[in-house]
Structures are given as structure tokens and as C-alpha cells.
Amino acid sequence: MNIEMITAAADRLKGHARRTPLLSAPQLDEIAGRRVLVKAECLQHTGSFKFRGGWAAVSALPPEVREKGVIAYSSGNHAQGVAAAARAFGIPAVIVMPSDAPAPKIQGTKTLGGDVILYDRATEVREDIGDRLAAERGLTLIKPYDDAQVIAGQGTVGLEIADQAAEAGVTHGDVLVCCGGGGLTAGVALALEARAPGLRVRPAEPEGFDDTARSLASGTPQGNATQSGGLCDAILTPRPGALTFPINKRLCGPGVVVSDAEVLRAMALAFRHLKVVAEPGGAVALAGALFHGAQLQGDAVIATISGGNTDPAVFARALESL
């Protein structure tokens, strides 16, 4: 992985991905005790940054391989990103999704043309299902984070952050990134290393699913005790990725771990003051920026809202938290 792959992905994404805004609100600055800038990837196509990685991976395939179709496994956001890219290229997309994924994500994937296959993440292994179906149907597997082209696509978020932060006069400080398997974290870290070395990536995770934070602290990959049941469905992964962890170990600062209550409050504050909808997994970085300032460095902090595909009942619960 290198900056050249990320800039090549950015070229392929031109005219397809949105350049999402870097938002701010004085009320959030007051809560955080410093300037807060929010990269709103919830406004990206399909409602999350995953569109970037999906398009980058599908568009990088040789045409004769791509036309046979692709397969992905995901709790919803990668699913929709890959399905949207596949539809644009006119190719089949099989998506393996957990049966407990939010209904809007399952329906959204189907609407985008994905052939959805549900599984029980407590008793079945999605990697095994994906490998089997890829072999049986001749499909190309696009992993949600352990794929170099996916990481490159997510790295385009970092390219935009580097430019937008410079425009805002921010050249030093922490960049909190919502982290599951670490694809967005690794991509942004690589982009900032090349384009804004004064900005340091900090992975943000929910309590109980803080495998990256524990892995960075120990220096070796650590797994989570449970694989399901958490509020932040979009970033509930078993362990850091084999490709992503070495990158994040080299480039990232310590992880920031937030509570579900802080996530819900961050969702409500993002809606009230930024007028955007964040899903739980997409709000962990903002929660870290707002409520864990003692762990951060710099007069300003940048936080990603990585997705906005939330279940309506969960969003209503978030609004009730204020």
C-alpha cells in the first residue's frame, strides 16, 4: 500500500464519489473544549465512506474478470458500496449479510441490486461463506477492509481531509477515525502521512469491541470476545485486518474507546448542531472528540462521521439522550 495507489483510486473516483464537507459548529467546540471539524462521510453515496472502497475495488478489476461479478460480506455499508458500484458497471453482486443487520441496510442493498444472502454471525463464519460462494460462482471477492484497493479507496477520505484541514488552517492535531477492521483508518493514515504529516490518526471504537485499541497498546493483534450484540453494528469486527493492522501500528496514535451512551449523545448532537444523521458506528469518532478531550492533542480535532445508515428506532433513542 502506498500513496500512489490512493491517488490512482482518487482518479477513478472522480465524477463518481462526492467530496464530502468538513463541518463545524460552535456548540460542539464548546463541549469539546477545542475546535472540532467533522468529515461528514454520512453524506457520501449509499450513506457511508464504503462507496469509495467499493468503487475503487470494482473499477480496478480487469474487464474480463469484472464482468463475471463480485461478492462481498458486510453488515451493510460495504454491502451497499459494492452493490452500487456493481450496478453502475452492470455486473452481478452477491452480498453476504448478518441476519441481525439493520433492516434499512438489508433493504438498501437489495434496492441497489445486490443478491443478499443472510447468515447468523453468532454461529456462522462469513469468510467461509464468501470463499465458498466465490469459488462456486466464479465471483471476485471484495473484502470489506483487507483488500488493497478498498484501502486505497478509503484513503481518498484522507486526501480530502488534508486539503480541507489546510484550508481551515489546521495543520497539526489528532484525526479520530471510526474503526472496525481498520480499512478507513489505514487509508486515511497513509494519505495523511504523505499529504499532512502534522495530523495524526487515532482509531475510535466502542467499548467491548476495541480490538484495534488493545492491539495497538500490546503491539500484536487482539480479538474481541464477542462478535455481535453491540450498538455499533457497522464496526463490529473480530480482530484487526492482516493488511490494515501493520499500517495502523506504524502510523496511528493510541486508540480512543467510547461508551454506547456517548455514541448516542454524539448522534443527537450531530443532528442538532450539524444537521446530519450519524449511525452508531459512524459516530464513535465524534464521541471521542467531544467526550475524551483529555486524551487528545492540539487546539483542533478532526473526526469522521463515517456513515448515516441508522435504524430509525436507534436514532429516536439517540435523540432522547439529550
C-alpha positions in Angstrom: 0.0 0.0 0.0 1.2 3.5 -0.9 0.1 7.0 -1.7 0.3 6.2 -5.4 -2.5 3.6 -5.1 -4.6 6.1 -3.2 -4.2 8.9 -5.8 -4.9 6.3 -8.6 -8.1 5.4 -6.7 -9.0 9.1 -6.4 -8.6 9.5 -10.2 -11.0 6.6 -10.8 -13.5 8.0 -8.3 -13.6 11.5 -10.0 -17.1 12.2 -11.1 -18.5 9.3 -9.1 -17.8 10.0 -5.4 -18.8 13.1 -3.5 -16.2 15.4 -2.0 -17.9 15.5 1.4 -17.8 18.6 3.6 -15.7 19.3 6.7 -18.4 20.7 9.1 -18.2 22.6 12.3 -20.5 24.2 14.9 -19.5 26.4 17.9 -21.7 24.4 20.2 -19.5 21.3 19.5 -16.4 23.3 20.1 -17.7 24.4 23.5 -18.5 20.8 24.5 -15.1 19.5 23.3 -13.1 22.4 24.7 -11.3 22.8 21.4 -12.1 23.3 17.7 -14.0 20.3 16.2 -14.0 19.7 12.5 -16.3 16.8 11.3 -15.7 15.0 8.0 -19.3 14.1 7.0 -19.0 10.8 5.1 -22.6 10.1 6.0 -23.3 12.4 3.0 -21.4 10.1 0.6 -23.3 8.0 -1.9 -25.0 5.0 -0.2 -24.7 6.9 3.1 -21.1 6.0 4.0 -17.4 6.1 3.1 -17.7 2.5 1.9 -18.8 3.6 -1.5 -15.3 4.8 -2.1 -13.7 1.5 -1.4 -16.3 -0.4 -3.3 -15.9 1.7 -6.4 -12.1 1.6 -6.2 -12.1 -2.2 -6.0 -14.6 -2.9 -8.7 -13.2 -0.3 -11.1 -9.7 -1.8 -10.6 -10.7 -5.2 -11.8 -9.7 -6.3 -15.4 -12.9 -6.1 -17.5 -12.9 -9.8 -18.3 -12.8 -10.6 -14.6 -15.2 -7.9 -13.5 -18.0 -9.0 -15.9 -18.3 -12.3 -14.1 -19.5 -10.5 -11.0 -18.3 -9.8 -7.4 -19.2 -11.0 -3.9 -18.8 -9.2 -0.6 -19.6 -9.7 3.1 -20.7 -6.9 5.2 -23.1 -5.7 7.9 -24.5 -3.2 5.5 -22.3 -0.3 4.4 -19.6 -2.2 2.4 -22.6 -4.2 1.1 -24.2 -1.1 -0.3 -21.0 0.4 -1.6 -20.1 -2.7 -3.6 -23.7 -3.2 -4.8 -23.8 0.4 -6.0 -20.5 0.1 -7.9 -21.5 -3.3 -9.4 -24.8 -1.8 -10.6 -23.0 1.1 -12.2 -20.8 -1.3 -14.1 -23.7 -3.6 -15.0 -22.3 -6.7 -13.2 -23.8 -9.1 -10.7 -23.1 -8.6 -6.9 -23.7 -11.2 -4.3 -23.7 -9.8 -0.7 -23.4 -11.9 2.4 -25.0 -10.1 5.3 -25.7 -11.0 9.0 -29.4 -11.6 9.7 -29.3 -9.1 12.6 -28.1 -6.2 10.4 -30.3 -3.1 10.5 -33.3 -3.6 8.2 -32.6 -0.4 6.2 -29.2 -1.7 5.3 -30.5 -5.0 4.1 -33.3 -3.3 2.1 -30.9 -0.7 0.8 -28.5 -3.4 -0.5 -31.4 -5.2 -2.3 -32.6 -2.0 -3.8 -29.1 -1.4 -5.3 -29.4 -4.8 -7.0 -27.4 -6.9 -4.5 -28.3 -10.6 -4.2 -28.5 -10.7 -0.4 -27.6 -13.9 1.4 -28.2 -13.8 5.2 -26.3 -15.7 7.8 -26.1 -16.0 11.6 -23.0 -14.2 12.8 -23.1 -16.0 16.2 -22.8 -19.4 14.6 -21.5 -19.0 11.1 -18.3 -17.5 9.6 -18.9 -15.0 6.9 -15.4 -15.5 5.4 -16.1 -19.2 4.9 -19.4 -18.4 3.2 -17.8 -15.8 1.0 -15.0 -18.0 -0.1 -17.3 -20.9 -0.9 -19.7 -18.8 -3.0 -16.9 -17.1 -4.8 -15.4 -20.4 -5.8 -18.8 -21.9 -6.8 -20.0 -19.0 -8.9 -16.7 -17.6 -10.3 -17.1 -14.3 -8.5 -14.3 -12.0 -7.3 -14.4 -11.5 -3.5 -14.1 -7.9 -2.4 -13.3 -7.9 1.3 -14.6 -5.0 3.5 -11.2 -3.9 4.7 -8.4 -6.4 4.0 -8.2 -5.5 0.3 -5.5 -3.2 -1.0 -7.9 -1.5 -3.5 -10.6 -1.0 -0.8 -8.0 0.6 1.5 -6.9 2.8 -1.4 -10.4 4.0 -2.0 -11.0 4.7 1.7 -7.7 6.7 1.6 -9.3 9.3 -0.6 -11.1 10.5 2.5 -7.6 11.3 3.9 -6.7 13.2 0.7 -9.8 15.4 1.2 -9.1 15.9 4.9 -5.6 17.0 4.2 -6.8 19.7 1.7 -9.8 20.8 3.8 -7.9 21.0 7.0 -5.2 23.1 5.4 -8.0 25.4 4.0 -9.3 25.6 7.6 -5.8 26.5 8.9 -5.4 23.2 10.8 -2.0 21.5 10.1 -1.4 19.7 13.4 -3.6 17.7 15.7 -5.5 14.4 16.0 -7.8 12.9 13.4 -10.3 10.5 15.0 -11.4 7.8 12.6 -14.2 5.3 13.2 -12.5 1.9 13.2 -13.8 -1.6 12.7 -11.4 -3.7 10.6 -9.2 -0.7 10.0 -9.6 0.0 6.3 -10.7 3.6 6.7 -8.1 4.1 9.5 -5.3 2.7 7.4 -6.2 4.6 4.2 -6.6 7.9 6.0 -3.3 7.4 7.9 -1.4 6.6 4.6 -2.9 9.7 2.9 -2.1 12.0 5.8 1.4 10.6 6.1 2.1 11.8 2.6 -0.1 15.0 2.5 -0.5 16.3 6.0 2.2 14.7 8.3 1.3 17.0 11.2 -2.1 15.3 11.5 -2.1 12.0 13.5 -4.8 9.4 13.1 -6.4 8.0 16.2 -8.7 4.9 15.8 -12.1 5.3 17.7 -14.0 2.2 18.8 -16.9 1.2 21.1 -16.4 -0.4 24.5 -16.3 -4.2 24.2 -15.2 -4.1 20.5 -11.9 -2.2 21.0 -9.7 -4.8 19.3 -7.6 -2.2 17.5 -7.0 -0.1 20.6 -5.9 -3.1 22.5 -3.8 -4.3 19.6 -2.0 -1.0 19.3 -1.3 -1.0 23.0 0.1 -4.5 23.0 1.8 -4.4 19.7 0.1 -7.6 18.5 -3.4 -8.3 17.0 -6.0 -8.9 19.7 -9.5 -10.2 19.1 -12.9 -9.4 20.6 -14.6 -11.8 23.0 -18.0 -11.4 21.2 -18.9 -10.9 17.6 -22.4 -9.5 17.9 -24.8 -7.6 20.2 -23.2 -4.2 20.2 -24.9 -1.0 19.3 -22.3 0.0 16.7 -23.1 -2.8 14.1 -21.1 -1.2 11.3 -17.7 -1.7 13.1 -18.2 -5.0 15.0 -15.3 -7.0 13.6 -13.5 -10.0 15.1 -10.0 -8.5 15.0 -7.8 -6.0 13.1 -7.2 -6.8 9.5 -4.0 -8.6 8.4 -3.3 -5.8 5.9 -4.6 -2.9 7.9 -3.0 -3.6 11.3 0.7 -3.2 10.3 -0.2 0.1 8.7 -2.1 1.3 11.7 0.6 0.1 14.1 3.2 2.2 12.2 1.2 5.3 11.7 -1.6 5.7 14.4 -1.6 7.1 17.8 -3.4 5.2 20.7 -7.0 4.2 20.2 -9.9 6.0 21.8 -12.7 3.9 23.3 -16.2 5.3 23.9 -19.3 4.1 25.6 -22.7 3.4 23.9 -24.2 6.3 25.9 -21.5 8.7 24.5 -22.2 7.4 21.0 -25.9 8.0 21.3 -25.3 11.5 22.6 -22.9 12.2 19.7 -25.5 11.1 17.2 -28.0 13.5 18.8 -25.5 16.4 18.9 -24.5 15.8 15.2 -28.2 16.1 14.2 -28.9 19.1 16.4 -25.9 21.2 15.5 -24.6 19.9 12.1 -28.0 18.8 10.7 -26.6 15.4 9.7 -27.7 11.8 10.6 -25.0 9.5 12.0 -25.4 5.8 12.6 -23.9 4.5 15.9 -20.7 3.0 14.3 -20.3 6.3 12.3 -20.5 8.4 15.5 -17.8 6.8 17.6 -15.1 9.3 16.4 -17.2 12.3 17.2 -18.0 10.8 20.6 -14.3 10.6 21.2 -13.7 14.1 20.0 -16.5 15.5 22.3 -16.1 13.5 25.4 -12.5 12.3 25.6 -10.6 15.5 25.1 -8.1 14.8 27.8 -6.6 12.0 25.6 -6.2 14.3 22.6 -3.5 16.7 21.4 -3.8 20.0 19.6 -6.1 23.0 19.6 -8.3 21.4 17.0 -9.5 17.8 16.4 -10.9 16.3 13.2 -13.5 13.5 13.5 -15.1 11.4 10.8 -18.8 10.6 10.7 -18.3 7.5 8.6 -21.9 6.6 8.0 -25.5 7.6 8.4 -27.4 4.4 7.8 -29.1 4.1 11.1 -32.2 2.2 12.2 -35.0 4.7 12.9 -35.6 3.2 16.4 -32.0 3.6 17.3 -32.0 7.2 16.0 -35.0 8.0 18.1 -33.3 6.5 21.1 -30.3 8.8 20.4 -32.4 11.9 20.2 -33.9 11.0 23.5 -30.4 11.0 25.1 -30.1 14.8 25.2 
